[in-house]
């Protein structure tokens, strides 16, 4: 799986970072950073929760 972010939609609410801090980071200037673009299957549940709970629907998963 590959994590995809639409940075035009993202408001840096950090909900994704709460769900999967290994994968997402929102810095002090409210910029989203994807720390692991292709996380392993062990993180799938966390990433799916982050995608589902994103208030702006700015995240998605692309399957390789």
Secondary structure, DSSP 8 states (H G I E B T S, - for coil): -EEEE-TTT-----HHHHH-TTTEEE-TTS-EEES-TT--GGGHHHHHHHHHH-TT--EEEE--
